[in-house]
């Protein structure tokens, strides 16, 4: 596993084990959100990734090099994914060590920031959701998912995607789930989302 993959897996683990899991155990919600410089919970407990730290109340807890369990203990929560909610996930365990490569970290967090801004412009009134199981930021409009992934088994770099609930045919739809373009290839995410909406009819 290279540094980019390790960083992505670690951040995915943070989203699951340190944010969504504690939030689900506190109030039954797994939805997360993009925040300035990172991502965080939507309800209690108030936890947020800011760069390479986790903020909890008035604490800034370093992430890089610590285990998920160590960070959770410092934040006053239990490390663990939301139990019984979904089958996919990061595969991270509480005893695993968090490994964050600074350039890869900036790339992922920048992709989420750009996605949040673009999705809000594309569909005002919609609240973009960072889903912990797939670790992507997305909205659903008229049975079509629009979002950005920081990279996964399909494409190993941040990419924007459009996933209609009912498959579409045509030159725009080049991915198994609909359409996808690497973020660095797009001048404007909103334009891509708009083109997808038009192509979907």
ABEGO torsion letter per residue (X at the ends): XBAAAAAAAAAAAAAAAAAAAAAAAAAGBABBBBBBGEBBBABOBBBBBBEABBBBEABBBBABGBBAAAAAAAAGBBBEBBBGABABEAGBBAABBBBBBAAAAAAAAAAAAAAAAAAAAABBGBBBBBBAAAGBBBBBBGGBBBBBBAEBAABABBBBBBBBABBBBEAABABAAEBBBBAAABABAAAAAAAAAAAAX
